[in-house]
Amino acid sequence: SPVAYGNKYTTQVVRFTADWQVAEAWVLPDKLVDKFGDMSNSGGSWGPDGKLYITGHDNTELYAMELPKMGSVLRWSGTVPVDLAGQGFAFDRSESGMLYGIIRRPGNGSEVTVSRIPLRQP
C-alpha cells in the first residue's frame, strides 16, 4: 500500500530567503519520526525561547527542537504534553507560554484549545 505523502522519513525543515530560495535545511531525528504514524509532522512554530516546536498528527505532544551546532539533524530537546491533536497551533506572542491549538472532530467540526506550556527564555 502507498505511504502517505511518499514517506515520513523524507520530512525536512527548511529556511527560505525573502525571495523563496532555500537558505538552510534540516531533517528530524529518526527516533522522533518513529513516533509519527503514517504522516509526518503537522505544524511548527518558533517559540519565544528560541526553540522550534513541532507536532505530529497522532500524539497530543509538542516536540521542542533546536538547531544543531553541526550537521543537518535537528536536536530533539524535549516533549511537552498539550491539549491539541496535531492539526496546527500558534503561540500567543503577547503572553509567554500560551498556546492555541485545534482538535479536528470528523463530522462534529473542530475545537480550539488553549494550553500553557513552560518556556525558558533564552
N, C-alpha and C positions, 0 to 999 in steps of 0.2 A: 504494500500500500504506500502511496506517496506521503512524504513527510511535509507537514505544513510549512509553507514558505521556503522550501528547499531543505533546510536543516538548521536547527537552533544553534549548532556549533559554528555557523558562519556569521553570527552576530558581531557587529562592530560598533564601536562608539567613535564618532567622527567629529572633529572640529573643522569648520569651514571658515574661509576668509569671507570678507564682506561681499566679494563677487563670486561666491559659491565654489571656490577652488578648495580641494582637500588640503588642509594645513597639517593635521595630525590624525592618526587613527590608532585605536587600541582594541583589544579583544578582552572578553570576560574570562576569568579563570574557569577551567573545566569543572572544578568542584561546585561552583555556583551554577553553571549551566546545567549540571546534572540535577539540580533542584527544580528546574523548569520542566513542565510536561512537554508536549509536542511543540509548543510555541516558544518563542524567545522571550526577551523581556518586553514589558508593555509600555513603560514610560520612564522618564528620568528627569531630574531637576537638580541643579547645583544648590545645595543648602547654604544657609548663612555661615556655616562652619567651614566652608570651602570643599566639602566632600560632595561627590556626585551620588545621589540617592536614586536607585532604580527599583522597579518592581517586576515580578513575573506575572503570568496570567493565572497562577494556581494557588499560591500561598498568600496569606494575609500578612506579608512582611515587606519591609523596605530593606534594601541591601546598601550599605554605605561603602562607596568605592573611593579609592584615592589614586591619583596618577602615579605611575611607577617612577622611581628615580632613574631606572634604566630599563630598556626593553619595551615591549608592546602589550604586556598583560597588565590590566588594571589590578590594583591590590584591593582585595575584599577585606575591609577593616571592621565590619560589624553588621549585625542583623537586628532590626527593630520591629517588634510586632505592632501592627496598625490595623485600624478598622476600615479596610478597603479591600477590594477584590481584583487587584491587578488591572484596573481599567483607567489608569491615569490619575494624577494627583498634582497638587500645586501647593507650594509654601505660601503662607501669608507673610509677605515681606514687611508688614507693619508690626508683627508680633512674633518674636523668635520662637521657633518650635511648633507653631500652629500649622497644621496641615489639613488640606481639604482633599477628599477622595471621592470616588464613585464606586458604587456597587451596582452592577447591571443585573436585573432580575428578568429573565425571559418571560414575556407575557405580562409582567407586572410593572414595567417601567424601571427606572433607575432611582437610586437613593444617594444623596450627597452626605458624606460623613465628615466629621471633624475629629481630628486626633491631635494630641500634644505629645511631641517627642523630645527627649532630652538632647540638646545640642551643646557642644563646647565651642565657644568662639575661638577663632584662630589667634 
